[in-house]
Amino acid sequence: MGHPRDPGRHAVQPELVGEIGTDVARDAGGRWRHPARLHRPRTDLSPTDAPFMATPP
């Protein structure tokens, strides 16, 4: 069972591309320790142009 504030995860259809910034720190489960921050939307790219974000090992 997850944390009470954890909304869970749901697959969505990609529609927008954005640049994000993250901290490199991860917890024992491989999750980011700090939230990702949106830097800017990338209106010059489509979702098919963006690299796939792989799940960490």
Backbone bond lengths (Angstrom), bond angles and torsions (degrees), N, CA, C in turn:
res aa  C-N    CA-C-N  psi(-1)  N-CA   C-N-CA  omega(-1)  CA-C   N-CA-C  phi
1 M - - - 1.453 - - 1.521 108.98 -
2 G 1.296 117.86 136.33 1.456 122.52 -177.11 1.515 112.65 -82.57
3 H 1.281 115.16 -178.48 1.458 122.72 177.61 1.530 108.22 -66.41
4 P 1.336 118.67 145.32 1.475 120.67 -179.43 1.529 114.03 -56.84
5 R 1.337 117.41 -29.15 1.467 120.20 179.51 1.519 112.67 -87.65
6 D 1.326 118.14 -6.50 1.463 122.13 -178.92 1.527 109.32 -75.99
7 P 1.334 118.01 114.62 1.462 119.96 -178.53 1.527 113.82 -75.70
8 G 1.328 117.53 -4.18 1.461 120.04 -176.43 1.512 110.56 87.19
9 R 1.313 115.25 -174.51 1.460 119.84 -178.63 1.514 109.27 -127.71
10 H 1.329 114.98 140.32 1.456 121.46 -179.86 1.526 108.59 -135.74
11 A 1.312 116.90 133.74 1.466 120.84 176.77 1.523 108.99 -70.85
12 V 1.319 116.37 137.71 1.463 122.34 178.32 1.519 109.29 -131.14
13 Q 1.294 116.65 158.78 1.463 122.91 175.64 1.521 108.48 -81.74
14 P 1.344 119.72 123.01 1.470 120.19 -179.60 1.526 110.97 -67.27
15 E 1.331 115.71 132.79 1.456 120.98 179.33 1.527 112.48 -127.28
16 L 1.321 117.05 -26.10 1.459 122.03 -176.62 1.522 110.09 -128.02
17 V 1.334 115.73 156.49 1.462 121.63 174.79 1.522 107.09 -119.65
18 G 1.330 116.44 136.46 1.452 120.56 178.09 1.511 110.38 -142.46
19 E 1.330 116.31 150.57 1.462 121.21 173.90 1.518 107.47 -86.91
20 I 1.333 115.54 133.14 1.456 119.98 178.34 1.517 109.64 -124.28
21 G 1.306 115.85 158.35 1.448 121.99 174.35 1.514 108.69 -120.41
22 T 1.320 116.58 137.47 1.456 120.91 178.81 1.512 110.22 -135.08
23 D 1.306 115.18 158.52 1.455 122.38 172.40 1.525 105.97 -84.62
24 V 1.304 117.88 150.39 1.462 120.08 -179.65 1.527 112.72 -78.96
25 A 1.335 117.85 -9.76 1.468 121.01 -177.00 1.527 111.04 -71.91
26 R 1.329 115.16 131.95 1.468 121.71 176.79 1.517 108.81 -128.77
27 D 1.330 116.34 152.73 1.460 119.55 177.75 1.524 109.94 -84.92
28 A 1.322 117.32 -178.04 1.467 121.94 -176.78 1.519 112.27 -61.40
29 G 1.331 117.92 -25.33 1.464 121.88 178.90 1.518 113.58 -85.84
30 G 1.348 118.01 -0.78 1.455 121.41 179.10 1.517 113.84 88.35
31 R 1.337 117.59 3.65 1.472 120.57 179.42 1.520 109.97 -85.19
32 W 1.348 115.92 150.09 1.458 120.51 177.19 1.520 108.57 -61.86
33 R 1.326 117.96 137.65 1.458 122.00 179.46 1.515 112.23 -80.87
34 H 1.325 117.68 -22.77 1.461 122.00 -178.14 1.529 107.81 -126.33
35 P 1.323 117.13 150.64 1.468 118.73 -177.44 1.528 112.57 -66.69
36 A 1.311 115.39 150.20 1.466 121.01 173.83 1.522 107.94 -76.39
37 R 1.332 115.82 148.85 1.468 120.15 179.60 1.521 109.34 -120.66
38 L 1.310 115.17 133.26 1.462 120.95 177.64 1.524 108.74 -75.26
39 H 1.339 116.15 124.52 1.462 120.48 177.06 1.521 111.08 -89.18
40 R 1.326 116.02 -48.57 1.472 119.28 179.05 1.513 109.29 -167.23
41 P 1.327 116.69 149.86 1.464 119.25 172.58 1.523 109.06 -73.14
42 R 1.320 116.92 147.93 1.464 121.30 178.86 1.522 108.12 -111.23
43 T 1.321 115.78 83.68 1.459 121.10 -179.50 1.522 112.17 -70.73
44 D 1.354 116.88 -14.21 1.464 120.53 179.07 1.528 112.03 -82.93
45 L 1.342 118.41 -5.39 1.459 122.58 -179.38 1.523 111.00 -119.95
46 S 1.324 115.30 149.25 1.460 120.18 171.96 1.526 107.50 -103.84
47 P 1.319 118.96 163.11 1.471 120.59 179.11 1.527 113.60 -56.29
48 T 1.326 118.28 -29.39 1.466 120.28 178.74 1.530 112.14 -73.68
49 D 1.347 118.28 -18.34 1.469 122.33 177.77 1.527 112.14 -82.33
50 A 1.322 117.55 -22.09 1.469 122.09 -174.71 1.534 110.48 -83.10
51 P 1.344 116.85 142.61 1.466 119.22 177.15 1.526 110.65 -68.73
52 F 1.318 116.37 149.46 1.448 122.30 178.85 1.528 109.04 -74.29
53 M 1.326 117.86 133.37 1.466 121.43 176.35 1.511 108.84 -85.55
54 A 1.305 116.89 110.88 1.462 121.51 -179.19 1.521 110.77 -78.60
55 T 1.316 116.52 151.63 1.448 122.02 175.92 1.528 108.23 -72.24
56 P 1.346 117.13 135.64 1.469 118.64 -178.87 1.514 111.45 -65.15
57 P 1.347 117.45 152.88 1.466 120.44 -179.76 1.520 112.58 -66.41
